[in-house]
Amino acid sequence: MRIRVGGNESGDGGAELTGRFADWLARDRSVGRHVTMTRERSATADGGMSGDLLEWIGLTLSTGFSAAGLIYSHLNFRASLPPRQRPGAQMVVEHNGVRLVIEEGSAEDAARLVRLLGTTTATPGGDAAGRAGSVDGEDTGEGAGGDS
């Protein structure tokens, strides 16, 4: 599974928020001790200096991980931001090619995240075999490249 903060578009602001959230998770005992975290940085295409932007936080989950704990940690992180930054501090979760955007951190968001983590499995072709639906049955996001 991998996550980032900053909505659907990546950029300097999202990279900064993602980096700050990675630091936040590392200090959060309810989440940090149940995951192994890697910082996935963008590759430089033209030899420029932009290759150090943090695009994603890779999380490998262990026993005791709580999806609700991750959402609660994100809500606390978001509340710590200046009011002007809060609307853009969505958490984007990607797992087995399915992307889910967590905006409000509601019980429905937690249920969607649990379904995403529990029902999607990688197939030999690398596609997601299941899709996490929202509570009303709609698709939660488009497929995206990358593994967790």
Buried (B, 14 or more C-beta within 10 A) or exposed (E): BBBBBBBEEBEEBBBBBBBBBBEBBEEBEBBBEBBEBEEBBBEEEEEEEBEEBBBBBBBEBEEEBBBBBBBBBBBEBBEEBEEEBEEBBBBBBBBBBBBBBBEEBEEEBBBBBBBBBEBBEBEEEEEBEBBBBBEEEEEBBEEBEBEB
